[in-house]
């Protein structure tokens, strides 16, 4: 969740820290703070409740803080309400140690009691203050080095964390440590940077180091050293970031979410083209470049998909595609549930973990659980070098560039496209779709242009959204793939507009939920599946008979809902296995425009953060 940054070099630190935090505010925006060491060695701490703008104003855009070394934080509250008192950075009683933290310390109460007995006092409600004073305790108890103090703290703490630490006795160093929360470092000739995510430092360097799990590092101006828990030096090579820094800017759009909706054709196209190759006039999927052979695919006897949020909806959609094309059983699991049972896993099956960031805590834990059962794991992520990418047996990457808006759009679409291609290749490897293999790939290749066509008609959806922006309850209905698409549409609406919405398998409405339908209730039906169209229409009409206002999303030239629905949105035709990629676009636009009509912050919806890196 929270975003952390650090800088050490030959320039004024505070403006650079604020700039970095502005690129990470999607990770949390309840409060923010800076700690900067001035020329006399004193650490100045400034905090502010609310958006980063409040901290910028309080520090005159960072100009009022002197010093070329500092750490910063933007908070998504976990322990303790959003307040200046609970904002980071936190420091030990005598200012010996100053810390910013992303993560959750699970045993902080136990540690707090230990520290109280040893004379420490506490001014906040946070778990971060506890870990700050634990570092100070071990540093003083063993009269050691930062490596010793941090290593002992890491062994003692349970939970997840990315820590950036300033020690009073080491005025020219920033120390960092990581377990299960993301952290990257960047180094130039005279400067070093630390952050939760690449966009915060990409303006300054493209050479990025990924801090490994249970690793520490020491940043000095222009250099970085890595250590394991034993204090031994770890050698690392940087990763070169290839996407442009402008990809993380709004580029003239009012909100990142709309910019990213418009980037979907490119994200899908780039992702598909990373796999599809033309050979002698025929399109083929080249998965061998990812160390995935047809022989391996043929040997899998089941597929289990683990994911959270929108990535879980990708899994639900693809479940229908894989089972239909490949005739292999597929289970789709919410990662947070999967990790807390003792799942029965097929030893010859495949577990696929889907995560945009590659750092989703529950998905990472589910991946590790699958690996502990000796089951082959495949990651689908958007971030090269992320934790899930490093730990999975095999990795597929979406080519989406940075996604800043909290509500995912382009990453979702790119994940769908990659999973379509994987499904088609799996079906071919199993000898089931040889005749239609090229046809399916050619259909997938048309998705980017068809998304563009839907976006050209966005004004109709904007009008509809303005009409229903005051809705209290919205229901999304569909069957099969359309049900999965409805779940994603419902999530988009509720997370950015705060309108209560639910998605139901259309046939389930009569098993209780229809009692909630009353005059004016908005019901959105997704109708793209050939064998299920008439049944879904009949379920929608049952709602209309009870006063519902009906909106239909269907396929242009194939179906018409206008005799039954009050408003209809059409998407271009495509093979029905892949229609979810098109039907979701109007639903993304609906969520966006309802949020705008209600005057809300589209990119930073309340209580949410982009990457869920804690439980």
Secondary structure, DSSP 8 states (H G I E B T S, - for coil): --EEEEEESSS-HHHHHHHHHHTTGGG--SEEEEEEE-TTS-EEEEEEESSHHHHHHHTTTTTTS--SEEEEEEE--SSS-SSTTTSS-EE-TTSSEEEEEEEEETTHHHHHHHHHHTT----SS-HHHHHHHHHHHHHHHTT--HHHHHHHHHHH--EEEEEEEEETT-TT-EEEEEEBS--EEEE-SS-EEEESSGGGTTTT-SEEEE--TTEEEEEETTEEEEE-TTS-EE----EE--S-GGGGS-TT-SSHHHHHHHTHHHHHHHHHHTTEEEETTEEEE--GGGT--HHHHHH--EEEEEE-HHHHHHHHHHHHHHHHHH--EEEEEEHHHHTTS-----TTSEEEEEESSS--HHHHHHHHHHHHTT-EEEEEESSTT-HHHHHSSEEEE-------SSS-SHHHHHHHHHHHHHHHHHHHHTTS-GGGHHHHHHHHHTHHHHHHHHHTTHHHHHHHHHHTTT-SEEEEEESTHHHHHHHHHHHHHHHHH--EEEEEEGGGGGGTGGGG--TT-EEEEEE--GGGHHHHHHHHHHHHTTT-EEEEEEETTT---TTT-SEEEEE----GGGTHHHHHHHHHHHHHHHHHHTT--SSS-TT--SS----
